[in-house]
Amino acid sequence: MSVDPKDLEPKDRDALLRWRLALGPEAEKTGSCPSLSALGASAGTVDLEGDDLEGLDDALSFVYGERSAGRGGSKPYLPKWLGALRDFFQDDVIALVQKDAIEKKGLTQLLFEPETLPFLDKNLELVTTLVSARGLIPEQAKDTARAIIREVVEDLRKKLESPLRTAVLGALRRDRTSPIPIARNIDWRRTIRSNLKGWDAERKRLIPERFYFWPNQRRHHEWDVTLVVDQSGSMAESVVYSSVMAAIFASLDVLRTSLVLFDTEIVDMTPVLADPVEVLFSAQLGGGTDINRAVAYAQEHYVRRPEKTLFILITDLYEGGNAEELVARLRQLVDSRSKVLCLLALSDSGRPSYDHAMAEQLTALGIPCFGCTPRKLVDVVERVMRNQDLAPLLASADKKGERHG
């Protein structure tokens, strides 16, 4: 007969909850162990409940007992699984569970063997898995894993670099003409279009009345672009795309770019952001979040010229730190005339999961909150730097279910 948790002392309830988590769902079938939800609702000192307990149960389920396949009966998505471990356990326990995962479930044999790794589909999901579980990769497979990540990242960069360069440089070319008549700087398109009336039909040539020239020089660091990126497990794809976009931004001399990754700690990747692979190998996908702390760090170190700062916060807004301070800090950025955006995800995936209540607060401050593909981010950046209205793009996001609202 099952014990009623309410009849037990707090320490006994906690002990029973720990035993239930250790034994798994099978323990409930005996009839002598209360359900996980009942134990969670009545626990004394264990600070977990609801979805947290189920997440912990699933994280353990992958490794131990007959429940080893998890609730869904299939191997979990590794970034999320490792994130759950980091949420619930200290480093020494995480290391033990990962060791058991290798030994009991053949994790390395399934994924990380040098003989297998080169034949896997080289795509974004594989990159997020390798980055998330890089601590589990055997020494003899690390070079292969790094080469695969570089191949996928370079492919993404090639696809995104040209449109982003064109958008940014086009947006910052404020002066359409230059008074300095240098042949290499002739704006041929405008010169031809403006002088069509000078077409000599008999000689079949254009006789221009005026030549137009591009400015000879661009100003360096016309805008500061700061990316503050949530590296919790659910944001794995966003971290990959953010590292690629930051590297492209950093390659443009008209921009001064910084990149900050965070969970409950902060990792400033600005010194190495030119190499997105190095960024990804420094990332620790998974764990909790302290968005307020990360925004405070970026604000202190990288918001030098607010009116020329594009501040991009990439997070699902599930704040584990001080939510009130976060809202106040973001209000300061808006009031200082920084251009602040909140991307609920930077990915090709579907509608992002996010904290709707927090998104409503930020939207009320005038901060657009929306899910964004990398290609759409190119359009967003161009519109911001041209000082154009983002509403048409956000309306498009509304239709696709990407935007908060």
DOKOL-971385 format. One line per field, with one value per residue (C-alpha): x, y, z; residue in one letter. Coordinates in Angstrom, 2 decimals. Layout:
# DOKOL-971385
xx <- (X  ...)
yy <- (Y  ...)
zz <- (Z  ...)
rest <- (A  ...)
//
This chain:
# DOKOL-971385
xx <- (0.00  1.37  2.45  0.84  3.77  1.83  2.04  5.85  8.38  10.05  13.39  11.61  9.66  12.88  14.57  11.61  11.70  15.40  14.82  11.99  14.25  17.00  14.68  12.71  9.05  9.08  9.06  5.54  4.22  4.91  2.14  4.32  5.91  3.93  3.94  6.65  4.15  2.83  6.32  7.35  4.33  5.05  8.86  10.52  14.05  14.34  13.79  12.25  8.71  6.55  8.44  11.76  11.21  10.10  13.15  15.40  13.60  14.11  17.79  18.36  16.11  18.49  21.23  19.79  17.49  14.85  13.62  16.87  15.27  13.42  9.72  9.60  11.33  14.19  17.63  17.24  18.56  22.00  22.23  18.97  19.95  23.31  21.60  19.25  22.20  23.86  20.60  20.19  23.66  27.07  30.13  31.25  27.81  27.59  30.92  29.69  26.41  28.23  30.71  27.80  26.19  29.37  29.73  26.08  24.69  27.72  27.30  30.74  30.29  27.01  28.27  31.89  33.96  36.54  35.36  31.74  32.03  33.12  30.07  27.43  25.32  27.25  24.54  23.59  22.15  25.39  27.36  25.16  25.49  29.27  29.66  27.31  29.02  32.59  33.71  32.58  34.48  37.38  40.83  41.32  38.10  38.58  40.40  37.73  34.94  36.60  37.05  33.36  32.30  34.58  33.19  29.57  30.33  32.29  29.43  26.99  29.35  29.66  25.88  25.41  28.50  27.76  24.20  25.23  28.20  26.05  23.31  25.60  27.88  24.90  23.14  26.20  26.93  25.15  26.83  25.66  28.36  31.86  33.38  36.73  36.93  38.92  38.34  38.31  35.50  33.07  29.52  28.82  25.21  24.16  26.35  24.73  21.20  21.50  23.01  20.76  19.53  23.06  22.84  24.27  22.27  24.47  27.73  26.08  27.73  26.79  28.07  27.75  27.22  28.28  30.16  29.19  31.74  31.56  33.23  36.90  36.92  34.60  34.69  35.78  33.52  30.46  28.30  28.88  27.17  26.90  25.47  24.53  23.69  22.00  23.93  21.41  20.62  17.45  19.40  22.03  21.16  21.07  24.58  25.93  24.31  25.29  28.96  28.83  27.04  29.40  32.41  30.95  30.17  33.73  35.14  33.56  35.72  32.66  31.47  32.95  31.59  31.44  30.04  29.07  27.85  26.09  24.27  24.67  28.23  29.55  32.09  33.33  34.17  35.08  38.84  38.25  35.01  36.79  36.94  33.45  34.83  36.95  33.86  31.84  34.56  34.54  30.76  29.10  25.64  23.24  22.72  20.66  20.44  21.23  20.21  20.39  24.02  24.98  23.19  24.88  28.30  27.70  26.26  29.28  31.93  30.48  27.86  30.19  28.05  24.43  22.99  25.31  24.89  22.88  22.32  21.06  19.92  19.37  17.47  14.20  13.82  13.50  15.32  17.01  18.42  16.81  13.94  13.07  16.66  16.77  13.74  15.10  18.48  16.96  14.83  18.06  19.44  16.29  16.27  19.92  18.81  20.54  18.82  17.77  16.40  15.44  15.66  13.74  15.73  18.20  17.49  15.76  13.44  9.78  8.08  10.37  9.46  9.92  8.71  5.64  5.25  8.80  8.40  5.30  7.27  10.07  7.63  6.04  9.49  9.63  11.99  10.89  10.82  10.67  12.08  14.45  16.19  19.76  18.65  15.95  18.54  20.39  17.27  16.74  20.30  20.05  16.79  18.15  21.25  19.17  16.93  13.94  10.80  10.98  7.20  6.97  9.46  7.78  4.41  5.91  7.14  3.62  2.18  4.69  4.13  7.72  7.13  5.90  2.47)
yy <- (0.00  3.40  5.81  9.26  11.75  14.24  11.83  11.84  14.18  16.57  14.72  11.39  12.85  14.12  10.77  8.98  11.44  10.79  7.03  7.38  9.35  6.75  3.78  5.35  5.09  1.32  1.95  3.40  0.16  -1.71  0.23  1.05  4.22  7.46  9.16  11.59  14.46  13.69  13.53  16.73  18.64  17.66  17.70  19.62  20.65  19.46  22.60  20.93  20.56  19.84  19.97  20.18  16.80  15.24  16.68  15.20  11.88  11.83  12.78  9.83  7.60  7.73  6.06  3.85  0.87  -0.48  3.06  3.68  4.83  7.66  8.41  8.69  5.34  6.88  8.33  11.96  15.02  15.28  19.06  19.04  15.96  17.42  20.71  18.89  17.26  20.65  22.08  19.39  18.22  19.44  18.84  15.67  14.05  15.16  13.48  10.26  10.21  10.93  8.13  5.75  6.92  5.97  2.61  1.54  3.01  2.88  6.58  6.93  3.78  5.09  8.53  9.40  6.54  7.77  5.10  6.30  10.06  10.83  9.02  10.91  13.56  16.80  19.23  21.72  19.09  17.12  20.29  21.12  17.54  17.49  20.87  19.95  16.64  17.60  16.41  12.90  12.75  10.27  11.77  9.91  11.39  15.04  16.13  14.53  16.16  19.57  19.15  18.29  21.34  23.58  22.17  22.81  26.25  27.36  26.25  28.33  31.28  31.15  31.23  34.17  36.32  37.87  39.05  40.37  42.30  43.77  44.77  46.41  48.24  49.39  50.71  52.65  54.27  57.47  59.79  58.68  60.70  61.99  65.24  63.48  62.43  59.18  56.79  53.64  55.15  55.86  54.87  53.41  52.49  55.97  57.67  55.70  56.04  59.80  60.43  58.37  61.58  62.01  58.91  59.60  57.32  58.03  57.19  54.62  55.92  57.68  61.21  61.91  65.40  64.38  61.53  60.24  58.78  56.60  58.00  57.06  55.84  54.24  55.29  52.57  51.35  53.32  51.00  48.83  45.44  43.50  39.98  38.53  34.87  32.37  29.07  26.93  23.57  24.72  27.47  25.20  26.01  29.72  29.54  28.02  30.64  33.46  32.46  32.48  35.83  37.40  36.26  37.91  41.13  41.13  40.90  44.27  47.27  49.52  47.57  46.98  43.61  41.87  38.48  37.37  33.85  33.14  30.63  31.31  32.39  34.73  33.92  36.89  35.51  38.88  38.15  35.00  35.75  35.86  32.04  30.62  27.11  28.39  30.09  26.88  24.82  27.33  27.20  25.08  24.29  23.58  24.78  27.60  31.25  34.61  37.01  40.07  39.42  38.95  42.13  44.06  42.81  43.70  47.08  47.96  46.75  47.28  50.03  52.98  54.95  54.08  55.91  53.86  50.53  47.58  45.41  41.92  39.73  36.13  34.15  32.39  34.80  32.13  34.17  32.41  35.65  38.92  39.53  43.00  44.19  42.74  44.74  47.90  47.42  46.92  50.03  51.95  50.73  51.79  55.19  55.70  55.32  52.00  49.82  46.79  43.58  40.33  37.28  34.45  32.10  32.50  29.35  27.74  25.85  26.50  28.65  29.17  28.30  31.32  33.13  34.98  37.14  38.46  39.02  41.12  43.32  43.87  44.56  47.24  48.88  49.06  46.08  43.82  40.16  37.63  34.39  35.01  33.04  34.04  35.41  37.51  38.90  40.27  42.27  43.38  44.70  46.57  48.25  49.25  50.82  52.66  53.87  52.23  50.82  47.16  46.76  45.09  42.43  41.91  41.62  38.87  37.15  37.44  35.54  32.75  32.55  33.60  36.85  37.46  38.89)
zz <- (0.00  -0.99  1.73  1.79  1.60  3.70  6.65  6.60  8.14  5.62  5.75  5.14  2.22  0.68  1.17  -0.49  -3.38  -3.90  -3.85  -6.36  -8.71  -8.29  -8.92  -11.75  -12.81  -12.30  -8.54  -8.77  -10.30  -7.07  -5.38  -2.40  -3.79  -4.24  -7.65  -8.59  -8.76  -5.26  -3.82  -5.58  -4.31  -0.71  -0.67  2.13  1.18  -2.42  -4.48  -7.55  -8.77  -11.79  -15.08  -13.24  -11.61  -14.89  -16.61  -13.93  -14.20  -17.97  -17.65  -15.33  -17.41  -20.35  -18.33  -15.61  -15.36  -17.74  -18.22  -20.11  -23.33  -21.60  -21.67  -25.41  -25.99  -27.97  -27.33  -26.19  -28.00  -26.42  -25.95  -24.00  -22.00  -21.01  -20.20  -17.83  -16.07  -15.58  -14.24  -11.59  -10.56  -9.44  -11.63  -9.85  -10.23  -13.89  -14.58  -12.94  -14.91  -18.18  -17.41  -16.82  -20.07  -21.94  -20.22  -19.98  -23.20  -25.47  -26.19  -27.70  -29.74  -31.09  -32.02  -31.36  -32.72  -35.26  -37.68  -37.46  -37.16  -40.75  -42.14  -40.17  -41.92  -41.55  -40.51  -37.83  -35.47  -35.55  -34.76  -31.76  -30.52  -30.87  -29.20  -26.35  -25.66  -26.51  -23.06  -23.99  -27.29  -27.12  -27.66  -30.93  -32.36  -31.36  -34.50  -36.67  -34.65  -34.91  -38.68  -39.09  -37.07  -39.15  -42.41  -41.42  -39.94  -43.02  -45.25  -43.18  -43.31  -47.11  -47.46  -45.10  -45.57  -48.96  -48.23  -44.80  -46.19  -48.96  -46.52  -43.96  -46.40  -48.44  -45.33  -44.19  -47.56  -46.59  -49.08  -52.48  -54.25  -53.62  -54.88  -55.43  -59.13  -58.99  -61.88  -59.74  -57.64  -60.51  -59.65  -63.09  -62.48  -61.37  -63.98  -66.82  -65.48  -64.97  -68.43  -70.67  -72.28  -73.61  -75.81  -79.28  -81.58  -84.60  -82.87  -80.58  -77.49  -74.28  -73.80  -70.07  -68.74  -65.23  -63.57  -60.14  -57.70  -54.61  -51.49  -51.46  -47.87  -45.37  -41.77  -39.37  -36.59  -37.60  -35.48  -32.42  -32.63  -29.38  -29.31  -25.92  -26.40  -24.10  -24.21  -22.31  -23.91  -25.65  -27.45  -29.03  -32.65  -31.84  -30.39  -33.61  -35.83  -33.45  -33.61  -37.42  -37.64  -35.09  -37.14  -40.26  -38.36  -37.02  -40.56  -41.47  -40.55  -40.36  -37.32  -33.88  -32.79  -29.43  -28.43  -24.93  -24.14  -20.88  -18.72  -15.00  -15.83  -18.53  -21.23  -23.25  -26.71  -28.25  -28.44  -30.54  -32.38  -35.76  -35.52  -34.90  -34.36  -31.48  -30.09  -30.26  -28.60  -25.74  -25.35  -22.67  -23.91  -21.09  -17.54  -16.08  -17.11  -15.57  -18.33  -16.10  -15.22  -18.88  -19.99  -17.17  -18.29  -21.94  -21.02  -18.89  -21.34  -24.81  -24.84  -25.49  -27.96  -27.20  -30.21  -32.46  -30.70  -31.97  -28.89  -29.83  -26.94  -28.07  -25.45  -24.71  -21.75  -19.05  -16.43  -13.53  -12.14  -11.13  -13.57  -12.24  -12.62  -16.11  -17.23  -15.60  -17.27  -20.69  -20.13  -19.51  -22.82  -24.68  -22.95  -23.93  -27.58  -28.14  -30.74  -28.68  -30.17  -28.46  -30.69  -29.03  -31.25  -34.09  -36.04  -38.99  -36.65  -36.09  -33.48  -30.47  -26.89  -24.61  -21.51  -22.78  -19.67  -19.93  -23.68  -22.99  -20.57  -23.08  -25.90  -23.71  -23.47  -27.25  -27.64  -30.51  -29.41  -32.23  -33.53  -36.40  -39.13  -39.97  -43.36  -41.75  -39.33  -42.36  -43.29  -39.70  -39.35  -42.64  -41.63  -38.22  -39.75  -42.34  -39.50  -41.17  -39.61  -38.59  -38.63  -42.07  -41.03  -37.68  -39.42  -41.53  -38.37  -36.93  -39.88  -39.42  -35.68  -34.94  -33.14  -29.63  -29.55)
rest <- (M  S  V  D  P  K  D  L  E  P  K  D  R  D  A  L  L  R  W  R  L  A  L  G  P  E  A  E  K  T  G  S  C  P  S  L  S  A  L  G  A  S  A  G  T  V  D  L  E  G  D  D  L  E  G  L  D  D  A  L  S  F  V  Y  G  E  R  S  A  G  R  G  G  S  K  P  Y  L  P  K  W  L  G  A  L  R  D  F  F  Q  D  D  V  I  A  L  V  Q  K  D  A  I  E  K  K  G  L  T  Q  L  L  F  E  P  E  T  L  P  F  L  D  K  N  L  E  L  V  T  T  L  V  S  A  R  G  L  I  P  E  Q  A  K  D  T  A  R  A  I  I  R  E  V  V  E  D  L  R  K  K  L  E  S  P  L  R  T  A  V  L  G  A  L  R  R  D  R  T  S  P  I  P  I  A  R  N  I  D  W  R  R  T  I  R  S  N  L  K  G  W  D  A  E  R  K  R  L  I  P  E  R  F  Y  F  W  P  N  Q  R  R  H  H  E  W  D  V  T  L  V  V  D  Q  S  G  S  M  A  E  S  V  V  Y  S  S  V  M  A  A  I  F  A  S  L  D  V  L  R  T  S  L  V  L  F  D  T  E  I  V  D  M  T  P  V  L  A  D  P  V  E  V  L  F  S  A  Q  L  G  G  G  T  D  I  N  R  A  V  A  Y  A  Q  E  H  Y  V  R  R  P  E  K  T  L  F  I  L  I  T  D  L  Y  E  G  G  N  A  E  E  L  V  A  R  L  R  Q  L  V  D  S  R  S  K  V  L  C  L  L  A  L  S  D  S  G  R  P  S  Y  D  H  A  M  A  E  Q  L  T  A  L  G  I  P  C  F  G  C  T  P  R  K  L  V  D  V  V  E  R  V  M  R  N  Q  D  L  A  P  L  L  A  S  A  D  K  K  G  E  R  H  G)
//
